[in-house]
Amino acid sequence: MKIVVLGAGAWGTALAVNAAGAADAGVLRHEVTLWARNPVQLQALQAERINTHYLPDIALPSSLRLQGGNGMSLAEVVKGQDLIILAGPVAAARSMLLQLRHAQVPVAWLSKGLEAPVLTESAASASASASAPASPSTPFGLMVHEVRAQVAPDLRAGVLSGPSFALEVAREQPTALVAASEHAEVRDALVAAFHSPSLRVYASDDLIGVEVGGAVKNVMAIAAGLCDGLQLGFNARAALITRGLAEMMRLGVALGARPETFTGLSGLGDLVLTATGDLSRNRKVGLLLAQGKSLGEVLTSLGHVAEGVYCARTVVQRAASLGVEMPIAQSVVDLLDGRLQAAEAVALLMEREPTTELDLLLD
């Protein structure tokens, strides 16, 4: 299979490395092209055969083709490919989907989050130049599948999600993911492309549930990092994760997802990994905020995108539009906006009125 991965960040690189296999060891899986937008990054990748900034300990297999930074449109880049993977952040999804709206092969994105709620001038310009509809102004942001429905409604597309750290996937450590799409062709293509002895891929047609899980778990991971940073203990973290899962499920069901999706890989699985794993960028945001660092200092020290920071407010806005209560997510927003200090955010959550466990899950 010919696969192109658009975006040479940590996750895009890791998936490309895994899918390509090690030709030098006689394990050639697919013909994979990794496309880097930045020409300087591309030159470094070609010269060093290592993604120094994102995965400095992982050598790129000789079979992995590197491309990009040459002024070609994405439509030209993906010609002749069997599967297109969008590995950029959520903020880049609209522009990329616009450019690929006439693609005749399956497309899948890796990003987890929600688009900013207000259409920016640059996005409007991109929509106009591409002769495709722009996003209307809304009080909340959109998930990527909703963006796709606006700007590329005929595209056969979906998401590859689940509990996964890029470094472990690149190392071929055991990982399980979910390929979610309303199109069986997309699910089948993702399974064929990435299912292997080290990477198990399971299909789902609950695209809404998988996307909600991927977005909300990042916000909950910030809260979990805050909890750990304040050294509140494992009991507190377990309670927070459980309550966070309830918030995630309430929002998902209100949007049309199936409840059982949130007990699977893209719900509970991804939440546990991101809220407890030391490789989690979103958890690290909470840890650093608990140390008294400003949000600006935290983001500078990360050097990578932490999607929970950018979509927390949007998650809360989306929930409010549906009448869904998300107190943990709201506390994270208040913390990020400077309205609460770390200890105040935790105290506010612990002071909530008692209720039954069933009410916690369904309220």
RAGIHU-V308848 format. One record per helix or strand of 3 or more residues. SS is the DSSP state (H for helix, E for strand). FROM is the first residue (numbers start at 1). TO is the last residue. If there is no record, write none. Layout:
ss = [SS/SS]
from = [FROM/FROM]
to = [TO/TO]
This chain:
ss = [E/H/H/E/H/E/E/H/E/H/E/H/H/E/H/E/H/E/H/H/H/H/H/H/H/H/H/H]
from = [2/10/23/31/39/55/65/74/83/90/106/121/144/157/166/175/184/199/207/234/259/265/281/295/307/327/342/357]
to = [6/20/25/35/48/59/67/77/86/99/109/129/151/161/170/180/194/204/229/255/263/276/290/302/321/336/350/362]
